Amino acid sequence: MEILIWLGAAVSLAGLVGLIWCIVTVWKARKAGLSDEAMRATMQKVVPINTAALFLSVIGLMMVVIGILLS
């Protein structure tokens, strides 16, 4: 079950990278002083990626916990 733990850690890390990308993207948009419409467009682009990244992180952590419980 060690492979499940490492696989889960990798999936969780991929989710974390996605979350960091979302944070940086929104931070740059806020610093750029975009108009309300441009900020909305940026946020609409980031929200689905943020949700997918959170999903990946949760699945990865679940894989790690299951791997630990089964070993």
N, CA, C and O atoms as a Tinker XYZ file with bonds, in Angstrom:
   284  protein
     1  N      0.803000   -1.207000    0.000000    73     2
     2  CA     0.000000    0.000000    0.000000    64     1     3
     3  C      0.845000    1.271000    0.000000    63     2     4     5
     4  O      0.325000    2.387000   -0.029000    81     3
     5  N      2.146000    1.074000    0.033000    73     3     6
     6  CA     3.031000    2.242000    0.025000    64     5     7
     7  C      2.866000    3.046000   -1.264000    63     6     8     9
     8  O      2.971000    4.273000   -1.258000    81     7
     9  N      2.607000    2.343000   -2.369000    73     7    10
    10  CA     2.431000    3.034000   -3.645000    64     9    11
    11  C      1.201000    3.944000   -3.606000    63    10    12    13
    12  O      1.200000    5.014000   -4.214000    81    11
    13  N      0.152000    3.517000   -2.887000    73    11    14
    14  CA    -1.063000    4.328000   -2.766000    64    13    15
    15  C     -0.770000    5.611000   -1.989000    63    14    16    17
    16  O     -1.308000    6.673000   -2.302000    81    15
    17  N      0.076000    5.501000   -0.989000    73    15    18
    18  CA     0.444000    6.690000   -0.209000    64    17    19
    19  C      1.207000    7.682000   -1.082000    63    18    20    21
    20  O      0.910000    8.877000   -1.074000    81    19
    21  N      2.195000    7.185000   -1.837000    73    19    22
    22  CA     2.983000    8.080000   -2.685000    64    21    23
    23  C      2.156000    8.643000   -3.827000    63    22    24    25
    24  O      2.322000    9.805000   -4.199000    81    23
    25  N      1.264000    7.829000   -4.387000    73    23    26
    26  CA     0.374000    8.309000   -5.445000    64    25    27
    27  C     -0.554000    9.400000   -4.907000    63    26    28    29
    28  O     -0.779000   10.419000   -5.561000    81    27
    29  N     -1.081000    9.172000   -3.722000    73    27    30
    30  CA    -1.950000   10.171000   -3.094000    64    29    31
    31  C     -1.213000   11.466000   -2.799000    63    30    32    33
    32  O     -1.763000   12.554000   -2.964000    81    31
    33  N      0.036000   11.343000   -2.363000    73    31    34
    34  CA     0.834000   12.544000   -2.105000    64    33    35
    35  C      1.075000   13.326000   -3.387000    63    34    36    37
    36  O      1.041000   14.557000   -3.388000    81    35
    37  N      1.319000   12.601000   -4.489000    73    35    38
    38  CA     1.539000   13.278000   -5.773000    64    37    39
    39  C      0.269000   13.972000   -6.258000    63    38    40    41
    40  O      0.327000   15.097000   -6.755000    81    39
    41  N     -0.873000   13.308000   -6.115000    73    39    42
    42  CA    -2.151000   13.905000   -6.534000    64    41    43
    43  C     -2.455000   15.124000   -5.678000    63    42    44    45
    44  O     -2.897000   16.153000   -6.189000    81    43
    45  N     -2.221000   15.009000   -4.389000    73    43    46
    46  CA    -2.452000   16.133000   -3.486000    64    45    47
    47  C     -1.520000   17.300000   -3.805000    63    46    48    49
    48  O     -1.926000   18.460000   -3.734000    81    47
    49  N     -0.286000   16.998000   -4.153000    73    47    50
    50  CA     0.663000   18.038000   -4.534000    64    49    51
    51  C      0.231000   18.741000   -5.823000    63    50    52    53
    52  O      0.385000   19.955000   -5.955000    81    51
    53  N     -0.308000   17.974000   -6.768000    73    51    54
    54  CA    -0.825000   18.583000   -8.001000    64    53    55
    55  C     -1.973000   19.537000   -7.690000    63    54    56    57
    56  O     -2.071000   20.611000   -8.285000    81    55
    57  N     -2.836000   19.149000   -6.766000    73    55    58
    58  CA    -3.922000   20.030000   -6.346000    64    57    59
    59  C     -3.402000   21.286000   -5.674000    63    58    60    61
    60  O     -3.937000   22.375000   -5.881000    81    59
    61  N     -2.369000   21.138000   -4.874000    73    59    62
    62  CA    -1.771000   22.287000   -4.202000    64    61    63
    63  C     -1.163000   23.260000   -5.212000    63    62    64    65
    64  O     -1.276000   24.476000   -5.057000    81    63
    65  N     -0.520000   22.721000   -6.243000    73    63    66
    66  CA     0.039000   23.575000   -7.295000    64    65    67
    67  C     -1.084000   24.346000   -7.996000    63    66    68    69
    68  O     -0.929000   25.526000   -8.308000    81    67
    69  N     -2.203000   23.681000   -8.240000    73    67    70
    70  CA    -3.351000   24.351000   -8.847000    64    69    71
    71  C     -3.896000   25.459000   -7.966000    63    70    72    73
    72  O     -4.253000   26.527000   -8.463000    81    71
    73  N     -3.963000   25.219000   -6.676000    73    71    74
    74  CA    -4.445000   26.251000   -5.752000    64    73    75
    75  C     -3.502000   27.448000   -5.717000    63    74    76    77
    76  O     -3.947000   28.595000   -5.684000    81    75
    77  N     -2.206000   27.180000   -5.725000    73    75    78
    78  CA    -1.230000   28.280000   -5.735000    64    77    79
    79  C     -1.351000   29.078000   -7.022000    63    78    80    81
    80  O     -1.244000   30.305000   -7.004000    81    79
    81  N     -1.575000   28.394000   -8.144000    73    79    82
    82  CA    -1.755000   29.101000   -9.417000    64    81    83
    83  C     -2.979000   30.018000   -9.342000    63    82    84    85
    84  O     -2.930000   31.155000   -9.811000    81    83
    85  N     -4.071000   29.531000   -8.757000    73    83    86
    86  CA    -5.278000   30.350000   -8.618000    64    85    87
    87  C     -5.022000   31.580000   -7.756000    63    86    88    89
    88  O     -5.455000   32.682000   -8.092000    81    87
    89  N     -4.324000   31.390000   -6.654000    73    87    90
    90  CA    -4.025000   32.511000   -5.760000    64    89    91
    91  C     -3.177000   33.557000   -6.464000    63    90    92    93
    92  O     -3.457000   34.752000   -6.374000    81    91
    93  N     -2.146000   33.111000   -7.162000    73    91    94
    94  CA    -1.256000   34.047000   -7.864000    64    93    95
    95  C     -2.007000   34.783000   -8.968000    63    94    96    97
    96  O     -1.816000   35.986000   -9.148000    81    95
    97  N     -2.856000   34.078000   -9.706000    73    95    98
    98  CA    -3.604000   34.698000  -10.798000    64    97    99
    99  C     -4.529000   35.799000  -10.287000    63    98   100   101
   100  O     -4.577000   36.890000  -10.855000    81    99
   101  N     -5.263000   35.510000   -9.212000    73    99   102
   102  CA    -6.181000   36.516000   -8.665000    64   101   103
   103  C     -5.403000   37.660000   -8.029000    63   102   104   105
   104  O     -5.811000   38.818000   -8.124000    81   103
   105  N     -4.295000   37.346000   -7.388000    73   103   106
   106  CA    -3.479000   38.389000   -6.776000    64   105   107
   107  C     -2.950000   39.355000   -7.832000    63   106   108   109
   108  O     -2.976000   40.571000   -7.641000    81   107
   109  N     -2.471000   38.803000   -8.945000    73   107   110
   110  CA    -1.975000   39.657000  -10.033000    64   109   111
   111  C     -3.100000   40.509000  -10.619000    63   110   112   113
   112  O     -2.892000   41.675000  -10.955000    81   111
   113  N     -4.286000   39.925000  -10.739000    73   111   114
   114  CA    -5.420000   40.682000  -11.284000    64   113   115
   115  C     -5.808000   41.821000  -10.343000    63   114   116   117
   116  O     -6.145000   42.914000  -10.798000    81   115
   117  N     -5.762000   41.571000   -9.048000    73   115   118
   118  CA    -6.097000   42.638000   -8.090000    64   117   119
   119  C     -5.059000   43.747000   -8.119000    63   118   120   121
   120  O     -5.405000   44.927000   -8.062000    81   119
   121  N     -3.776000   43.369000   -8.208000    73   119   122
   122  CA    -2.714000   44.383000   -8.244000    64   121   123
   123  C     -2.737000   45.191000   -9.538000    63   122   124   125
   124  O     -2.309000   46.345000   -9.557000    81   123
   125  N     -3.235000   44.591000  -10.620000    73   123   126
   126  CA    -3.267000   45.279000  -11.905000    64   125   127
   127  C     -4.338000   46.363000  -11.940000    63   126   128   129
   128  O     -4.338000   47.209000  -12.834000    81   127
   129  N     -5.246000   46.342000  -10.975000    73   127   130
   130  CA    -6.290000   47.362000  -10.932000    64   129   131
   131  C     -7.250000   47.257000  -12.107000    63   130   132   133
   132  O     -7.618000   48.265000  -12.712000    81   131
   133  N     -7.646000   46.053000  -12.421000    73   131   134
   134  CA    -8.543000   45.829000  -13.551000    64   133   135
   135  C     -9.923000   46.416000  -13.288000    63   134   136   137
   136  O    -10.313000   46.646000  -12.143000    81   135
   137  N    -10.641000   46.650000  -14.360000    73   135   138
   138  CA   -12.019000   47.124000  -14.220000    64   137   139
   139  C    -12.875000   45.998000  -13.647000    63   138   140   141
   140  O    -12.441000   44.851000  -13.544000    81   139
   141  N    -14.090000   46.356000  -13.281000    73   139   142
   142  CA   -14.988000   45.381000  -12.674000    64   141   143
   143  C    -15.283000   44.225000  -13.633000    63   142   144   145
   144  O    -15.317000   43.066000  -13.219000    81   143
   145  N    -15.491000   44.535000  -14.887000    73   143   146
   146  CA   -15.779000   43.493000  -15.889000    64   145   147
   147  C    -14.580000   42.572000  -16.104000    63   146   148   149
   148  O    -14.735000   41.353000  -16.190000    81   147
   149  N    -13.408000   43.145000  -16.188000    73   147   150
   150  CA   -12.203000   42.333000  -16.391000    64   149   151
   151  C    -11.924000   41.458000  -15.171000    63   150   152   153
   152  O    -11.488000   40.314000  -15.303000    81   151
   153  N    -12.179000   42.006000  -13.988000    73   151   154
   154  CA   -11.978000   41.215000  -12.769000    64   153   155
   155  C    -12.966000   40.057000  -12.712000    63   154   156   157
   156  O    -12.614000   38.952000  -12.301000    81   155
   157  N    -14.203000   40.315000  -13.127000    73   155   158
   158  CA   -15.200000   39.236000  -13.166000    64   157   159
   159  C    -14.799000   38.151000  -14.149000    63   158   160   161
   160  O    -14.944000   36.964000  -13.857000    81   159
   161  N    -14.303000   38.539000  -15.292000    73   159   162
   162  CA   -13.867000   37.562000  -16.293000    64   161   163
   163  C    -12.715000   36.717000  -15.757000    63   162   164   165
   164  O    -12.677000   35.505000  -15.967000    81   163
   165  N    -11.787000   37.356000  -15.071000    73   163   166
   166  CA   -10.672000   36.620000  -14.483000    64   165   167
   167  C    -11.167000   35.648000  -13.421000    63   166   168   169
   168  O    -10.735000   34.496000  -13.378000    81   167
   169  N    -12.064000   36.106000  -12.573000    73   167   170
   170  CA   -12.602000   35.246000  -11.516000    64   169   171
   171  C    -13.399000   34.083000  -12.100000    63   170   172   173
   172  O    -13.330000   32.967000  -11.583000    81   171
   173  N    -14.151000   34.329000  -13.162000    73   171   174
   174  CA   -14.922000   33.254000  -13.790000    64   173   175
   175  C    -14.012000   32.201000  -14.401000    63   174   176   177
   176  O    -14.377000   31.028000  -14.478000    81   175
   177  N    -12.831000   32.616000  -14.833000    73   175   178
   178  CA   -11.866000   31.664000  -15.377000    64   177   179
   179  C    -11.198000   30.858000  -14.265000    63   178   180   181
   180  O    -10.876000   29.685000  -14.458000    81   179
   181  N    -10.991000   31.472000  -13.114000    73   179   182
   182  CA   -10.237000   30.847000  -12.037000    64   181   183
   183  C    -11.101000   29.905000  -11.185000    63   182   184   185
   184  O    -10.593000   28.903000  -10.681000    81   183
   185  N    -12.375000   30.203000  -11.019000    73   183   186
   186  CA   -13.225000   29.425000  -10.112000    64   185   187
   187  C    -13.294000   27.937000  -10.473000    63   186   188   189
   188  O    -13.143000   27.111000   -9.573000    81   187
   189  N    -13.513000   27.545000  -11.736000    73   187   190
   190  CA   -13.547000   26.107000  -12.024000    64   189   191
   191  C    -12.198000   25.417000  -11.788000    63   190   192   193
   192  O    -12.155000   24.266000  -11.355000    81   191
   193  N    -11.117000   26.113000  -12.069000    73   191   194
   194  CA    -9.790000   25.533000  -11.835000    64   193   195
   195  C     -9.550000   25.389000  -10.336000    63   194   196   197
   196  O     -8.968000   24.401000   -9.887000    81   195
   197  N     -9.997000   26.374000   -9.569000    73   195   198
   198  CA    -9.869000   26.309000   -8.117000    64   197   199
   199  C    -10.658000   25.123000   -7.555000    63   198   200   201
   200  O    -10.171000   24.409000   -6.679000    81   199
   201  N    -11.858000   24.921000   -8.055000    73   199   202
   202  CA   -12.677000   23.797000   -7.598000    64   201   203
   203  C    -12.018000   22.463000   -7.944000    63   202   204   205
   204  O    -11.988000   21.550000   -7.120000    81   203
   205  N    -11.499000   22.355000   -9.145000    73   203   206
   206  CA   -10.823000   21.115000   -9.549000    64   205   207
   207  C     -9.569000   20.870000   -8.710000    63   206   208   209
   208  O     -9.275000   19.729000   -8.353000    81   207
   209  N     -8.838000   21.926000   -8.397000    73   207   210
   210  CA    -7.637000   21.783000   -7.581000    64   209   211
   211  C     -7.991000   21.338000   -6.160000    63   210   212   213
   212  O     -7.300000   20.501000   -5.578000    81   211
   213  N     -9.058000   21.892000   -5.612000    73   211   214
   214  CA    -9.504000   21.452000   -4.293000    64   213   215
   215  C     -9.924000   19.989000   -4.320000    63   214   216   217
   216  O     -9.628000   19.235000   -3.393000    81   215
   217  N    -10.614000   19.592000   -5.386000    73   215   218
   218  CA   -11.031000   18.201000   -5.546000    64   217   219
   219  C     -9.819000   17.277000   -5.602000    63   218   220   221
   220  O     -9.798000   16.233000   -4.949000    81   219
   221  N     -8.818000   17.659000   -6.378000    73   219   222
   222  CA    -7.595000   16.858000   -6.465000    64   221   223
   223  C     -6.909000   16.729000   -5.109000    63   222   224   225
   224  O     -6.446000   15.648000   -4.745000    81   223
   225  N     -6.846000   17.812000   -4.372000    73   223   226
   226  CA    -6.213000   17.772000   -3.061000    64   225   227
   227  C     -6.951000   16.839000   -2.121000    63   226   228   229
   228  O     -6.328000   16.067000   -1.392000    81   227
   229  N     -8.269000   16.904000   -2.132000    73   227   230
   230  CA    -9.063000   16.044000   -1.255000    64   229   231
   231  C     -8.902000   14.582000   -1.653000    63   230   232   233
   232  O     -8.720000   13.725000   -0.789000    81   231
   233  N     -8.965000   14.288000   -2.942000    73   231   234
   234  CA    -8.801000   12.903000   -3.401000    64   233   235
   235  C     -7.411000   12.382000   -3.025000    63   234   236   237
   236  O     -7.273000   11.244000   -2.576000    81   235
   237  N     -6.398000   13.204000   -3.205000    73   235   238
   238  CA    -5.036000   12.801000   -2.847000    64   237   239
   239  C     -4.899000   12.513000   -1.359000    63   238   240   241
   240  O     -4.280000   11.522000   -0.971000    81   239
   241  N     -5.471000   13.371000   -0.531000    73   239   242
   242  CA    -5.398000   13.143000    0.905000    64   241   243
   243  C     -6.184000   11.892000    1.300000    63   242   244   245
   244  O     -5.769000   11.162000    2.200000    81   243
   245  N     -7.307000   11.640000    0.639000    73   243   246
   246  CA    -8.059000   10.427000    0.915000    64   245   247
   247  C     -7.249000    9.188000    0.534000    63   246   248   249
   248  O     -7.276000    8.183000    1.244000    81   247
   249  N     -6.535000    9.260000   -0.582000    73   247   250
   250  CA    -5.689000    8.154000   -0.977000    64   249   251
   251  C     -4.591000    7.884000    0.054000    63   250   252   253
   252  O     -4.286000    6.731000    0.360000    81   251
   253  N     -4.006000    8.947000    0.581000    73   251   254
   254  CA    -2.965000    8.788000    1.593000    64   253   255
   255  C     -3.534000    8.132000    2.850000    63   254   256   257
   256  O     -2.928000    7.214000    3.403000    81   255
   257  N     -4.685000    8.598000    3.296000    73   255   258
   258  CA    -5.302000    8.039000    4.511000    64   257   259
   259  C     -5.661000    6.575000    4.299000    63   258   260   261
   260  O     -5.425000    5.744000    5.177000    81   259
   261  N     -6.231000    6.253000    3.139000    73   259   262
   262  CA    -6.590000    4.858000    2.854000    64   261   263
   263  C     -5.328000    3.989000    2.789000    63   262   264   265
   264  O     -5.317000    2.862000    3.285000    81   263
   265  N     -4.288000    4.514000    2.185000    73   263   266
   266  CA    -3.015000    3.779000    2.129000    64   265   267
   267  C     -2.438000    3.517000    3.501000    63   266   268   269
   268  O     -1.903000    2.440000    3.764000    81   267
   269  N     -2.548000    4.511000    4.386000    73   267   270
   270  CA    -2.047000    4.340000    5.752000    64   269   271
   271  C     -2.903000    3.319000    6.507000    63   270   272   273
   272  O     -2.372000    2.470000    7.223000    81   271
   273  N     -4.215000    3.403000    6.347000    73   271   274
   274  CA    -5.092000    2.475000    7.050000    64   273   275
   275  C     -4.912000    1.036000    6.582000    63   274   276   277
   276  O     -5.049000    0.104000    7.375000    81   275
   277  N     -4.608000    0.850000    5.313000    73   275   278
   278  CA    -4.475000   -0.504000    4.771000    64   277   279
   279  C     -3.075000   -1.100000    4.989000    63   278   280   281
   280  O     -2.875000   -2.297000    4.787000    81   279
   281  N     -2.115000   -0.273000    5.396000    73   279   282
   282  CA    -0.783000   -0.853000    5.591000    64   281   283
   283  C     -0.563000   -1.313000    7.014000    63   282   284
   284  O      0.509000   -1.824000    7.339000    81   283
